[in-house]
């Protein structure tokens, strides 16, 4: 039904406008009682799908990646589509509008999206107010820095977000890999990244003692464009800082072998979707093999089918996340992946 009726309608609209319409539609339908129907259609409850990763028990291993529900406005409603977890953000300390519109583009022949949103969000404190309501799903908090904050002061931005969200999310994701904030990817270099993660680890320990709670898992989201030597550095950094895992991968700045019209392929921003499938799996396999599976990995990038998801799990991912595949295939993709995992059990 989604691909036959709803997707063609939404794809006839500007991509960002379609996103907001989808949000309003899902919220309205859930408000008038469709939550139960969505759960009945898409949700699979089975103990064989449960998985414990970095100390958290996930009801199933299929999550929604950051960027879809940036401001934590729809996480409970989105959980009705069968996700085992929802990652909000990327959130920054201060509200920011992001980059000028138009900034979101569909590359339909490639089943891909280019975005240069630029961490548009209403600020971490605004999201916290919504996160105070009951969670029906595990929540990850993806955090970043404001565009106007220089890299030398970036740690303070991440600490502000970490403190604000500590009571309200189940795990944290440190985003230093978006290509849409100038200079952000420089924070992936070994020295600044190690310093940032150590500061967050220290803050984590302090907050846990002060609040008499467990420390929250901290994960690092990395770019697919890193070289093998840079990926080896990531393994060293994770081991040295003792963070809890890696999310592989964010969007890519590569534009190889695309079928869409040149005007779209030349748009600046991060590319997601099918063109990223192979590279993100390669990164997952590299990290898993070279580290001897020393830390958990969440696999994301180009998952448009159950086969794509299983391939990432086989490569070494413990959990997977959807974004562009969810937009192109619809919520039935979540169910198909979970059913495929159950067939293997």
Phi and psi restraints in degrees (value plus and minus 20) as a CYANA .aco file:
   2 UNK   PHI     -79.6   -39.6
   2 UNK   PSI     -71.9   -31.9
   3 UNK   PHI     -90.9   -50.9
   3 UNK   PSI     -45.0    -5.0
   4 UNK   PHI    -101.9   -61.9
   4 UNK   PSI     -61.6   -21.6
   5 UNK   PHI    -133.6   -93.6
   5 UNK   PSI     -77.0   -37.0
   6 UNK   PHI     -93.1   -53.1
   6 UNK   PSI     -64.6   -24.6
   7 UNK   PHI     -80.9   -40.9
   7 UNK   PSI     -66.1   -26.1
   8 UNK   PHI     -79.0   -39.0
   8 UNK   PSI     -56.9   -16.9
   9 UNK   PHI     -85.4   -45.4
   9 UNK   PSI     -68.8   -28.8
  10 UNK   PHI     -85.1   -45.1
  10 UNK   PSI     -57.9   -17.9
  11 UNK   PHI     -93.8   -53.8
  11 UNK   PSI     -29.5    10.5
  12 UNK   PHI    -102.3   -62.3
  12 UNK   PSI     -29.9    10.1
  13 UNK   PHI    -123.6   -83.6
  13 UNK   PSI     142.6   182.6
  14 UNK   PHI     -71.8   -31.8
  14 UNK   PSI     117.7   157.7
  15 UNK   PHI     -80.4   -40.4
  15 UNK   PSI     -62.9   -22.9
  16 UNK   PHI     -90.7   -50.7
  16 UNK   PSI     -57.3   -17.3
  17 UNK   PHI     -83.7   -43.7
  17 UNK   PSI     -60.6   -20.6
  18 UNK   PHI     -82.7   -42.7
  18 UNK   PSI     -56.9   -16.9
  19 UNK   PHI     -81.0   -41.0
  19 UNK   PSI     -66.7   -26.7
  20 UNK   PHI     -87.2   -47.2
  20 UNK   PSI     -57.0   -17.0
  21 UNK   PHI     -84.7   -44.7
  21 UNK   PSI     -61.7   -21.7
  22 UNK   PHI     -79.9   -39.9
  22 UNK   PSI     -64.6   -24.6
  23 UNK   PHI     -78.1   -38.1
  23 UNK   PSI     -68.3   -28.3
  24 UNK   PHI     -83.2   -43.2
  24 UNK   PSI     -59.8   -19.8
  25 UNK   PHI     -85.9   -45.9
  25 UNK   PSI     -67.2   -27.2
  26 UNK   PHI     -82.1   -42.1
  26 UNK   PSI     -63.5   -23.5
  27 UNK   PHI     -81.7   -41.7
  27 UNK   PSI     -64.8   -24.8
  28 UNK   PHI     -83.8   -43.8
  28 UNK   PSI     -67.6   -27.6
  29 UNK   PHI     -82.6   -42.6
  29 UNK   PSI     -59.7   -19.7
  30 UNK   PHI     -88.1   -48.1
  30 UNK   PSI     -54.5   -14.5
  31 UNK   PHI     -86.9   -46.9
  31 UNK   PSI     -52.3   -12.3
  32 UNK   PHI    -116.7   -76.7
  32 UNK   PSI      -7.1    32.9
  33 UNK   PHI      87.0   127.0
  33 UNK   PSI      -7.6    32.4
  34 UNK   PHI    -104.7   -64.7
  34 UNK   PSI     -24.8    15.2
  35 UNK   PHI     -75.2   -35.2
  35 UNK   PSI     -65.8   -25.8
  36 UNK   PHI     -81.8   -41.8
  36 UNK   PSI     -59.5   -19.5
  37 UNK   PHI     -85.8   -45.8
  37 UNK   PSI     -64.6   -24.6
  38 UNK   PHI     -79.7   -39.7
  38 UNK   PSI     -63.7   -23.7
  39 UNK   PHI     -81.7   -41.7
  39 UNK   PSI     -63.4   -23.4
  40 UNK   PHI     -82.5   -42.5
  40 UNK   PSI     -55.8   -15.8
  41 UNK   PHI    -100.1   -60.1
  41 UNK   PSI     -62.4   -22.4
  42 UNK   PHI    -130.0   -90.0
  42 UNK   PSI     -42.9    -2.9
  43 UNK   PHI    -109.2   -69.2
  43 UNK   PSI     115.1   155.1
  44 UNK   PHI    -138.5   -98.5
  44 UNK   PSI      99.3   139.3
  45 UNK   PHI    -124.9   -84.9
  45 UNK   PSI      94.8   134.8
  46 UNK   PHI    -176.3  -136.3
  46 UNK   PSI     106.5   146.5
  47 UNK   PHI     -79.8   -39.8
  47 UNK   PSI     -41.2    -1.2
  48 UNK   PHI     -91.7   -51.7
  48 UNK   PSI     -36.1     3.9
  49 UNK   PHI    -105.5   -65.5
  49 UNK   PSI     -37.0     3.0
  50 UNK   PHI     -85.1   -45.1
  50 UNK   PSI     122.4   162.4
  51 UNK   PHI    -167.5  -127.5
  51 UNK   PSI     111.7   151.7
  52 UNK   PHI    -117.9   -77.9
  52 UNK   PSI     101.7   141.7
  53 UNK   PHI    -154.5  -114.5
  53 UNK   PSI     117.6   157.6
  54 UNK   PHI      16.9    56.9
  54 UNK   PSI      25.3    65.3
  55 UNK   PHI      61.0   101.0
  55 UNK   PSI     -14.5    25.5
  56 UNK   PHI    -136.6   -96.6
  56 UNK   PSI     115.6   155.6
  57 UNK   PHI    -113.2   -73.2
  57 UNK   PSI      96.2   136.2
  58 UNK   PHI    -114.9   -74.9
  58 UNK   PSI     114.7   154.7
  59 UNK   PHI     -86.8   -46.8
  59 UNK   PSI     -50.1   -10.1
  60 UNK   PHI    -175.6  -135.6
  60 UNK   PSI     142.7   182.7
  61 UNK   PHI    -109.9   -69.9
  61 UNK   PSI      -6.3    33.7
  62 UNK   PHI    -127.8   -87.8
  62 UNK   PSI      96.3   136.3
  63 UNK   PHI    -137.2   -97.2
  63 UNK   PSI     148.5   188.5
  64 UNK   PHI    -118.1   -78.1
  64 UNK   PSI     105.5   145.5
  65 UNK   PHI     -92.1   -52.1
  65 UNK   PSI     141.1   181.1
  66 UNK   PHI     -82.1   -42.1
  66 UNK   PSI     134.1   174.1
  67 UNK   PHI      86.7   126.7
  67 UNK   PSI     -44.8    -4.8
  68 UNK   PHI    -102.7   -62.7
  68 UNK   PSI     -68.1   -28.1
  69 UNK   PHI    -134.0   -94.0
  69 UNK   PSI      48.8    88.8
  70 UNK   PHI     -76.4   -36.4
  70 UNK   PSI     -64.2   -24.2
  71 UNK   PHI    -122.0   -82.0
  71 UNK   PSI      -1.5    38.5
  72 UNK   PHI      37.2    77.2
  72 UNK   PSI      25.4    65.4
  73 UNK   PHI    -116.4   -76.4
  73 UNK   PSI     -38.7     1.3
  74 UNK   PHI    -161.5  -121.5
  74 UNK   PSI      -2.1    37.9
  75 UNK   PHI     -82.6   -42.6
  75 UNK   PSI     -59.6   -19.6
  76 UNK   PHI     -86.8   -46.8
  76 UNK   PSI     -63.6   -23.6
  77 UNK   PHI     -84.2   -44.2
  77 UNK   PSI     -60.3   -20.3
  78 UNK   PHI     -86.6   -46.6
  78 UNK   PSI     -46.8    -6.8
  79 UNK   PHI     -85.2   -45.2
  79 UNK   PSI     -41.3    -1.3
  80 UNK   PHI     -84.6   -44.6
  80 UNK   PSI     -37.7     2.3
  81 UNK   PHI    -107.3   -67.3
  81 UNK   PSI     -10.2    29.8
  82 UNK   PHI      78.8   118.8
  82 UNK   PSI     -15.4    24.6
  83 UNK   PHI     -86.4   -46.4
  83 UNK   PSI     122.5   162.5
  84 UNK   PHI    -103.2   -63.2
  84 UNK   PSI     -37.3     2.7
  85 UNK   PHI    -184.4  -144.4
  85 UNK   PSI     136.1   176.1
  86 UNK   PHI    -149.9  -109.9
  86 UNK   PSI     109.4   149.4
  87 UNK   PHI    -123.8   -83.8
  87 UNK   PSI     102.1   142.1
  88 UNK   PHI    -113.3   -73.3
  88 UNK   PSI     145.9   185.9
  89 UNK   PHI      80.0   120.0
  89 UNK   PSI    -192.5  -152.5
  90 UNK   PHI     -96.2   -56.2
  90 UNK   PSI     112.9   152.9
  91 UNK   PHI    -124.8   -84.8
  91 UNK   PSI     125.0   165.0
  92 UNK   PHI    -142.7  -102.7
  92 UNK   PSI     142.4   182.4
  93 UNK   PHI     -78.3   -38.3
  93 UNK   PSI     -68.4   -28.4
  94 UNK   PHI    -123.4   -83.4
  94 UNK   PSI     129.9   169.9
  95 UNK   PHI     -80.7   -40.7
  95 UNK   PSI     126.7   166.7
  96 UNK   PHI    -169.8  -129.8
  96 UNK   PSI     125.5   165.5
  97 UNK   PHI     -96.0   -56.0
  97 UNK   PSI     -38.5     1.5
  98 UNK   PHI      62.3   102.3
  98 UNK   PSI    -185.0  -145.0
  99 UNK   PHI     -98.3   -58.3
  99 UNK   PSI     140.3   180.3
 100 UNK   PHI     -80.9   -40.9
 100 UNK   PSI     128.1   168.1
 101 UNK   PHI    -101.8   -61.8
 101 UNK   PSI     130.2   170.2
 102 UNK   PHI    -103.3   -63.3
 102 UNK   PSI     119.5   159.5
 103 UNK   PHI    -161.2  -121.2
 103 UNK   PSI      -9.1    30.9
 104 UNK   PHI    -158.8  -118.8
 104 UNK   PSI     105.0   145.0
 105 UNK   PHI    -155.0  -115.0
 105 UNK   PSI     114.8   154.8
 106 UNK   PHI    -113.4   -73.4
 106 UNK   PSI     112.4   152.4
 107 UNK   PHI    -129.0   -89.0
 107 UNK   PSI      61.1   101.1
 108 UNK   PHI     -80.5   -40.5
 108 UNK   PSI     -64.4   -24.4
 109 UNK   PHI     -80.1   -40.1
 109 UNK   PSI     -44.8    -4.8
 110 UNK   PHI    -118.0   -78.0
 110 UNK   PSI     -21.0    19.0
 111 UNK   PHI      29.1    69.1
 111 UNK   PSI      33.3    73.3
 112 UNK   PHI    -156.9  -116.9
 112 UNK   PSI     148.8   188.8
 113 UNK   PHI    -157.3  -117.3
 113 UNK   PSI     119.5   159.5
 114 UNK   PHI    -129.9   -89.9
 114 UNK   PSI     109.4   149.4
 115 UNK   PHI    -151.0  -111.0
 115 UNK   PSI     124.8   164.8
 116 UNK   PHI    -154.2  -114.2
 116 UNK   PSI      30.1    70.1
 117 UNK   PHI     -79.8   -39.8
 117 UNK   PSI     -62.6   -22.6
 118 UNK   PHI      60.8   100.8
 118 UNK   PSI      22.3    62.3
 119 UNK   PHI      33.9    73.9
 119 UNK   PSI      23.6    63.6
 120 UNK   PHI     -88.6   -48.6
 120 UNK   PSI     103.7   143.7
 121 UNK   PHI    -184.5  -144.5
 121 UNK   PSI     146.5   186.5
 122 UNK   PHI    -112.0   -72.0
 122 UNK   PSI     -10.0    30.0
 123 UNK   PHI      72.9   112.9
 123 UNK   PSI     130.0   170.0
 124 UNK   PHI     -82.7   -42.7
 124 UNK   PSI     -57.4   -17.4
 125 UNK   PHI     -87.1   -47.1
 125 UNK   PSI     -52.8   -12.8
 126 UNK   PHI     -84.3   -44.3
 126 UNK   PSI     -62.8   -22.8
 127 UNK   PHI     -85.5   -45.5
 127 UNK   PSI     -58.3   -18.3
 128 UNK   PHI     -77.8   -37.8
 128 UNK   PSI     -59.0   -19.0
 129 UNK   PHI     -79.1   -39.1
 129 UNK   PSI     -58.6   -18.6
 130 UNK   PHI     -96.1   -56.1
 130 UNK   PSI     -50.5   -10.5
 131 UNK   PHI     -93.0   -53.0
 131 UNK   PSI     -30.2     9.8
 132 UNK   PHI     -92.4   -52.4
 132 UNK   PSI     -37.3     2.7
 133 UNK   PHI     -98.5   -58.5
 133 UNK   PSI     147.8   187.8
 134 UNK   PHI     -79.8   -39.8
 134 UNK   PSI     117.1   157.1
 135 UNK   PHI    -116.1   -76.1
 135 UNK   PSI     108.6   148.6
 136 UNK   PHI    -117.9   -77.9
 136 UNK   PSI     -15.0    25.0
 137 UNK   PHI    -173.0  -133.0
 137 UNK   PSI     133.3   173.3
 138 UNK   PHI     -85.9   -45.9
 138 UNK   PSI     119.8   159.8
 139 UNK   PHI    -140.1  -100.1
 139 UNK   PSI     109.7   149.7
 140 UNK   PHI    -122.3   -82.3
 140 UNK   PSI     122.5   162.5
 141 UNK   PHI    -130.4   -90.4
 141 UNK   PSI      90.9   130.9
 142 UNK   PHI    -113.7   -73.7
 142 UNK   PSI     102.6   142.6
 143 UNK   PHI    -142.1  -102.1
 143 UNK   PSI     128.3   168.3
 144 UNK   PHI    -166.1  -126.1
 144 UNK   PSI    -187.3  -147.3
 145 UNK   PHI    -134.2   -94.2
 145 UNK   PSI     135.9   175.9
 146 UNK   PHI     -90.2   -50.2
 146 UNK   PSI     129.9   169.9
 147 UNK   PHI     -78.7   -38.7
 147 UNK   PSI     -56.8   -16.8
 148 UNK   PHI     -99.2   -59.2
 148 UNK   PSI     -29.8    10.2
 149 UNK   PHI    -102.0   -62.0
 149 UNK   PSI     100.7   140.7
 150 UNK   PHI     -86.2   -46.2
 150 UNK   PSI     134.6   174.6
 151 UNK   PHI     -78.1   -38.1
 151 UNK   PSI     -52.8   -12.8
 152 UNK   PHI     -87.3   -47.3
 152 UNK   PSI     -37.8     2.2
 153 UNK   PHI    -128.8   -88.8
 153 UNK   PSI     -10.1    29.9
 154 UNK   PHI     -81.2   -41.2
 154 UNK   PSI     -55.7   -15.7
 155 UNK   PHI     -75.0   -35.0
 155 UNK   PSI     -60.4   -20.4
 156 UNK   PHI     -83.1   -43.1
 156 UNK   PSI     -57.0   -17.0
 157 UNK   PHI     -84.4   -44.4
 157 UNK   PSI     -64.7   -24.7
 158 UNK   PHI     -85.0   -45.0
 158 UNK   PSI     -58.1   -18.1
 159 UNK   PHI     -86.6   -46.6
 159 UNK   PSI     -59.0   -19.0
 160 UNK   PHI     -79.6   -39.6
 160 UNK   PSI     -67.8   -27.8
 161 UNK   PHI     -84.8   -44.8
 161 UNK   PSI     -60.8   -20.8
 162 UNK   PHI     -81.5   -41.5
 162 UNK   PSI     -66.9   -26.9
 163 UNK   PHI     -83.0   -43.0
 163 UNK   PSI     -63.8   -23.8
 164 UNK   PHI     -84.3   -44.3
 164 UNK   PSI     -56.8   -16.8
 165 UNK   PHI    -113.2   -73.2
 165 UNK   PSI     -29.8    10.2
 166 UNK   PHI     -72.4   -32.4
 166 UNK   PSI     -62.2   -22.2
 167 UNK   PHI     -98.8   -58.8
 167 UNK   PSI     -26.8    13.2
 168 UNK   PHI    -142.1  -102.1
 168 UNK   PSI     -27.1    12.9
 169 UNK   PHI    -144.3  -104.3
 169 UNK   PSI     141.8   181.8
 170 UNK   PHI    -113.4   -73.4
 170 UNK   PSI     -45.7    -5.7
 171 UNK   PHI    -173.3  -133.3
 171 UNK   PSI     143.8   183.8
 172 UNK   PHI    -135.8   -95.8
 172 UNK   PSI     128.9   168.9
 173 UNK   PHI    -146.1  -106.1
 173 UNK   PSI     105.3   145.3
 174 UNK   PHI    -113.1   -73.1
 174 UNK   PSI      92.7   132.7
 175 UNK   PHI    -118.4   -78.4
 175 UNK   PSI      85.6   125.6
 176 UNK   PHI    -140.8  -100.8
 176 UNK   PSI      -3.6    36.4
 177 UNK   PHI    -140.5  -100.5
 177 UNK   PSI     -16.0    24.0
 178 UNK   PHI     -89.1   -49.1
 178 UNK   PSI     116.1   156.1
 179 UNK   PHI    -105.0   -65.0
 179 UNK   PSI     -15.7    24.3
 180 UNK   PHI    -124.8   -84.8
 180 UNK   PSI     -17.8    22.2
 181 UNK   PHI    -134.5   -94.5
 181 UNK   PSI      97.7   137.7
 182 UNK   PHI     -73.8   -33.8
 182 UNK   PSI     108.0   148.0
 183 UNK   PHI      61.8   101.8
 183 UNK   PSI     -27.6    12.4
 184 UNK   PHI     -80.3   -40.3
 184 UNK   PSI     -62.8   -22.8
 185 UNK   PHI     -85.6   -45.6
 185 UNK   PSI     -34.5     5.5
 186 UNK   PHI     -84.2   -44.2
 186 UNK   PSI     -43.9    -3.9
 187 UNK   PHI     -92.2   -52.2
 187 UNK   PSI     -28.2    11.8
 188 UNK   PHI     -97.7   -57.7
 188 UNK   PSI     -32.7     7.3
 189 UNK   PHI     -82.3   -42.3
 189 UNK   PSI     131.3   171.3
 190 UNK   PHI     -75.6   -35.6
 190 UNK   PSI     -68.5   -28.5
 191 UNK   PHI     -87.4   -47.4
 191 UNK   PSI     -74.4   -34.4
 192 UNK   PHI     -85.0   -45.0
 192 UNK   PSI     -54.2   -14.2
 193 UNK   PHI     -88.2   -48.2
 193 UNK   PSI     -62.3   -22.3
 194 UNK   PHI     -80.9   -40.9
 194 UNK   PSI     -64.5   -24.5
 195 UNK   PHI     -82.0   -42.0
 195 UNK   PSI     -63.8   -23.8
 196 UNK   PHI     -81.8   -41.8
 196 UNK   PSI     -68.1   -28.1
 197 UNK   PHI     -87.1   -47.1
 197 UNK   PSI     -56.8   -16.8
 198 UNK   PHI     -85.0   -45.0
 198 UNK   PSI     -59.4   -19.4
 199 UNK   PHI     -82.0   -42.0
 199 UNK   PSI     -63.2   -23.2
 200 UNK   PHI     -87.9   -47.9
 200 UNK   PSI     -57.7   -17.7
 201 UNK   PHI     -82.8   -42.8
 201 UNK   PSI     -63.2   -23.2
 202 UNK   PHI     -83.6   -43.6
 202 UNK   PSI     -62.7   -22.7
 203 UNK   PHI     -85.0   -45.0
 203 UNK   PSI     -58.8   -18.8
 204 UNK   PHI     -77.5   -37.5
 204 UNK   PSI     -66.9   -26.9
 205 UNK   PHI     -85.1   -45.1
 205 UNK   PSI     -61.6   -21.6
 206 UNK   PHI     -83.7   -43.7
 206 UNK   PSI     -66.9   -26.9
 207 UNK   PHI     -84.0   -44.0
 207 UNK   PSI     -59.2   -19.2
 208 UNK   PHI     -82.5   -42.5
 208 UNK   PSI     -62.7   -22.7
 209 UNK   PHI     -86.4   -46.4
 209 UNK   PSI     -67.2   -27.2
 210 UNK   PHI     -81.9   -41.9
 210 UNK   PSI     -61.2   -21.2
 211 UNK   PHI    -114.0   -74.0
 211 UNK   PSI     -21.5    18.5
 212 UNK   PHI      36.3    76.3
 212 UNK   PSI      25.8    65.8
 213 UNK   PHI    -145.9  -105.9
 213 UNK   PSI     148.9   188.9
 214 UNK   PHI     -94.0   -54.0
 214 UNK   PSI     132.7   172.7
 215 UNK   PHI     -84.7   -44.7
 215 UNK   PSI     127.3   167.3
 216 UNK   PHI    -109.3   -69.3
 216 UNK   PSI     117.4   157.4
 217 UNK   PHI     -79.2   -39.2
 217 UNK   PSI     119.3   159.3
 218 UNK   PHI    -138.0   -98.0
 218 UNK   PSI     104.7   144.7
 219 UNK   PHI    -137.6   -97.6
 219 UNK   PSI     136.0   176.0
 220 UNK   PHI    -133.0   -93.0
 220 UNK   PSI     107.7   147.7
 221 UNK   PHI    -117.2   -77.2
 221 UNK   PSI     104.3   144.3
 222 UNK   PHI    -134.4   -94.4
 222 UNK   PSI     141.3   181.3
 223 UNK   PHI    -103.2   -63.2
 223 UNK   PSI     131.8   171.8
 224 UNK   PHI     -98.2   -58.2
 224 UNK   PSI     -27.2    12.8
 225 UNK   PHI    -112.4   -72.4
 225 UNK   PSI     -14.5    25.5
 226 UNK   PHI     -91.5   -51.5
 226 UNK   PSI     125.0   165.0
 227 UNK   PHI     -96.8   -56.8
 227 UNK   PSI     149.2   189.2
 228 UNK   PHI     -78.7   -38.7
 228 UNK   PSI     -60.7   -20.7
 229 UNK   PHI     -84.4   -44.4
 229 UNK   PSI     -58.0   -18.0
 230 UNK   PHI     -88.1   -48.1
 230 UNK   PSI     -56.1   -16.1
 231 UNK   PHI     -87.1   -47.1
 231 UNK   PSI     -55.9   -15.9
 232 UNK   PHI     -84.1   -44.1
 232 UNK   PSI     -56.8   -16.8
 233 UNK   PHI     -82.3   -42.3
 233 UNK   PSI     -60.4   -20.4
 234 UNK   PHI     -80.1   -40.1
 234 UNK   PSI     -63.4   -23.4
 235 UNK   PHI     -79.9   -39.9
 235 UNK   PSI     -64.6   -24.6
 236 UNK   PHI     -82.5   -42.5
 236 UNK   PSI     -63.9   -23.9
 237 UNK   PHI     -82.7   -42.7
 237 UNK   PSI     -64.8   -24.8
 238 UNK   PHI     -80.8   -40.8
 238 UNK   PSI     -63.1   -23.1
 239 UNK   PHI     -87.6   -47.6
 239 UNK   PSI     -60.4   -20.4
 240 UNK   PHI     -90.7   -50.7
 240 UNK   PSI     -59.4   -19.4
 241 UNK   PHI    -108.2   -68.2
 241 UNK   PSI     -35.4     4.6
 242 UNK   PHI      42.7    82.7
 242 UNK   PSI      11.3    51.3
 243 UNK   PHI     -91.3   -51.3
 243 UNK   PSI     153.7   193.7
 244 UNK   PHI    -114.8   -74.8
 244 UNK   PSI     -31.6     8.4
 245 UNK   PHI     148.1   188.1
 245 UNK   PSI    -196.0  -156.0
 246 UNK   PHI    -153.0  -113.0
 246 UNK   PSI     122.5   162.5
 247 UNK   PHI    -126.4   -86.4
 247 UNK   PSI     100.7   140.7
 248 UNK   PHI    -147.8  -107.8
 248 UNK   PSI      89.9   129.9
 249 UNK   PHI    -165.8  -125.8
 249 UNK   PSI     152.3   192.3
 250 UNK   PHI     -98.9   -58.9
 250 UNK   PSI    -187.0  -147.0
 251 UNK   PHI     -96.1   -56.1
 251 UNK   PSI     143.4   183.4
 252 UNK   PHI    -130.9   -90.9
 252 UNK   PSI     133.6   173.6
 253 UNK   PHI    -116.2   -76.2
 253 UNK   PSI     -22.4    17.6
 254 UNK   PHI     -91.9   -51.9
 254 UNK   PSI     131.8   171.8
 255 UNK   PHI    -157.3  -117.3
 255 UNK   PSI      28.9    68.9
 256 UNK   PHI    -108.5   -68.5
 256 UNK   PSI     121.0   161.0
 257 UNK   PHI      35.2    75.2
 257 UNK   PSI      19.5    59.5
 258 UNK   PHI    -108.6   -68.6
 258 UNK   PSI     129.1   169.1
 259 UNK   PHI    -120.7   -80.7
 259 UNK   PSI     -36.4     3.6
 260 UNK   PHI     -91.1   -51.1
 260 UNK   PSI     145.3   185.3
 261 UNK   PHI     -81.5   -41.5
 261 UNK   PSI     125.7   165.7
 262 UNK   PHI     -77.0   -37.0
 262 UNK   PSI     -56.4   -16.4
 263 UNK   PHI     -79.0   -39.0
 263 UNK   PSI     -52.4   -12.4
 264 UNK   PHI    -101.8   -61.8
 264 UNK   PSI     -61.4   -21.4
 265 UNK   PHI     -86.5   -46.5
 265 UNK   PSI     -41.7    -1.7
 266 UNK   PHI    -109.1   -69.1
 266 UNK   PSI     -23.1    16.9
 267 UNK   PHI     -83.0   -43.0
 267 UNK   PSI     115.6   155.6
 268 UNK   PHI     -91.1   -51.1
 268 UNK   PSI     128.2   168.2
 269 UNK   PHI     115.3   155.3
 269 UNK   PSI    -193.1  -153.1
 270 UNK   PHI    -114.0   -74.0
 270 UNK   PSI     113.8   153.8
 271 UNK   PHI    -115.2   -75.2
 271 UNK   PSI     111.8   151.8
 272 UNK   PHI    -149.3  -109.3
 272 UNK   PSI     147.3   187.3
 273 UNK   PHI      88.3   128.3
 273 UNK   PSI    -179.3  -139.3
 274 UNK   PHI     -73.8   -33.8
 274 UNK   PSI     -57.7   -17.7
 275 UNK   PHI     -81.8   -41.8
 275 UNK   PSI     -36.5     3.5
 276 UNK   PHI    -113.9   -73.9
 276 UNK   PSI     -29.1    10.9
 277 UNK   PHI     -73.0   -33.0
 277 UNK   PSI     -74.4   -34.4
 278 UNK   PHI     -85.8   -45.8
 278 UNK   PSI     -66.3   -26.3
 279 UNK   PHI     -86.1   -46.1
 279 UNK   PSI     -62.4   -22.4
 280 UNK   PHI     -83.4   -43.4
 280 UNK   PSI     -56.8   -16.8
 281 UNK   PHI     -87.3   -47.3
 281 UNK   PSI     -58.6   -18.6
 282 UNK   PHI     -80.3   -40.3
 282 UNK   PSI     -62.0   -22.0
 283 UNK   PHI     -85.2   -45.2
 283 UNK   PSI     -63.4   -23.4
 284 UNK   PHI     -78.6   -38.6
 284 UNK   PSI     -68.7   -28.7
 285 UNK   PHI     -83.2   -43.2
 285 UNK   PSI     -61.6   -21.6
 286 UNK   PHI     -80.9   -40.9
 286 UNK   PSI     -69.2   -29.2
 287 UNK   PHI     -82.3   -42.3
 287 UNK   PSI     -63.7   -23.7
 288 UNK   PHI     -85.1   -45.1
 288 UNK   PSI     -64.2   -24.2
 289 UNK   PHI     -93.6   -53.6
 289 UNK   PSI     -66.3   -26.3
 290 UNK   PHI     -90.7   -50.7
 290 UNK   PSI     -45.7    -5.7
 291 UNK   PHI    -113.2   -73.2
 291 UNK   PSI     -23.9    16.1
 292 UNK   PHI      37.2    77.2
 292 UNK   PSI      21.3    61.3
 293 UNK   PHI      32.7    72.7
 293 UNK   PSI      28.3    68.3
 294 UNK   PHI     -97.3   -57.3
 294 UNK   PSI     -35.2     4.8
 295 UNK   PHI    -169.8  -129.8
 295 UNK   PSI     135.7   175.7
 296 UNK   PHI     -88.0   -48.0
 296 UNK   PSI     130.8   170.8
 297 UNK   PHI    -150.6  -110.6
 297 UNK   PSI     112.2   152.2
 298 UNK   PHI    -120.4   -80.4
 298 UNK   PSI     102.6   142.6
 299 UNK   PHI    -115.0   -75.0
 299 UNK   PSI     109.6   149.6
 300 UNK   PHI    -169.1  -129.1
 300 UNK   PSI     121.3   161.3
 301 UNK   PHI     112.6   152.6
 301 UNK   PSI      83.0   123.0
 302 UNK   PHI      54.5    94.5
 302 UNK   PSI       9.9    49.9
 303 UNK   PHI    -109.7   -69.7
 303 UNK   PSI      83.6   123.6
 304 UNK   PHI    -137.9   -97.9
 304 UNK   PSI     -18.9    21.1
 305 UNK   PHI    -173.6  -133.6
 305 UNK   PSI     147.0   187.0
 306 UNK   PHI     -84.3   -44.3
 306 UNK   PSI     -52.5   -12.5
 307 UNK   PHI     -84.3   -44.3
 307 UNK   PSI     -60.2   -20.2
 308 UNK   PHI     -80.5   -40.5
 308 UNK   PSI     -63.0   -23.0
 309 UNK   PHI     -86.5   -46.5
 309 UNK   PSI     -65.5   -25.5
 310 UNK   PHI     -83.1   -43.1
 310 UNK   PSI     -55.6   -15.6
 311 UNK   PHI     -81.9   -41.9
 311 UNK   PSI     -60.5   -20.5
 312 UNK   PHI     -89.8   -49.8
 312 UNK   PSI     -59.1   -19.1
 313 UNK   PHI     -83.9   -43.9
 313 UNK   PSI     -60.4   -20.4
 314 UNK   PHI     -87.4   -47.4
 314 UNK   PSI     -49.7    -9.7
 315 UNK   PHI     -94.5   -54.5
 315 UNK   PSI     -36.6     3.4
 316 UNK   PHI     111.9   151.9
 316 UNK   PSI     -18.7    21.3
 317 UNK   PHI     -94.5   -54.5
 317 UNK   PSI     123.2   163.2
 318 UNK   PHI    -112.6   -72.6
 318 UNK   PSI     -52.2   -12.2
 319 UNK   PHI    -157.4  -117.4
 319 UNK   PSI     143.8   183.8
 320 UNK   PHI    -150.9  -110.9
 320 UNK   PSI     138.7   178.7
 321 UNK   PHI    -151.9  -111.9
 321 UNK   PSI     128.7   168.7
 322 UNK   PHI    -134.0   -94.0
 322 UNK   PSI     131.6   171.6
 323 UNK   PHI    -167.8  -127.8
 323 UNK   PSI     -98.2   -58.2
 324 UNK   PHI     -83.7   -43.7
 324 UNK   PSI     -58.7   -18.7
 325 UNK   PHI     -81.1   -41.1
 325 UNK   PSI     -54.0   -14.0
 326 UNK   PHI     -85.9   -45.9
 326 UNK   PSI     -56.9   -16.9
 327 UNK   PHI     -91.9   -51.9
 327 UNK   PSI     -61.2   -21.2
 328 UNK   PHI     -99.9   -59.9
 328 UNK   PSI     -55.9   -15.9
 329 UNK   PHI    -120.9   -80.9
 329 UNK   PSI     -42.7    -2.7
 330 UNK   PHI      67.3   107.3
 330 UNK   PSI     155.9   195.9
 331 UNK   PHI     -85.5   -45.5
 331 UNK   PSI     -38.6     1.4
 332 UNK   PHI     -81.9   -41.9
 332 UNK   PSI     -41.7    -1.7
 333 UNK   PHI     -80.8   -40.8
 333 UNK   PSI     -58.3   -18.3
 334 UNK   PHI     -80.3   -40.3
 334 UNK   PSI     -66.7   -26.7
 335 UNK   PHI     -84.0   -44.0
 335 UNK   PSI     -63.1   -23.1
 336 UNK   PHI     -81.6   -41.6
 336 UNK   PSI     -59.9   -19.9
 337 UNK   PHI     -87.1   -47.1
 337 UNK   PSI     -66.1   -26.1
 338 UNK   PHI     -82.9   -42.9
 338 UNK   PSI     -58.0   -18.0
 339 UNK   PHI     -85.1   -45.1
 339 UNK   PSI     -58.7   -18.7
 340 UNK   PHI     -86.1   -46.1
 340 UNK   PSI     -57.2   -17.2
 341 UNK   PHI     -85.8   -45.8
 341 UNK   PSI     -60.6   -20.6
 342 UNK   PHI     -84.3   -44.3
 342 UNK   PSI     -55.5   -15.5
 343 UNK   PHI     -81.1   -41.1
 343 UNK   PSI     -47.8    -7.8
 344 UNK   PHI    -103.0   -63.0
 344 UNK   PSI     -38.3     1.7
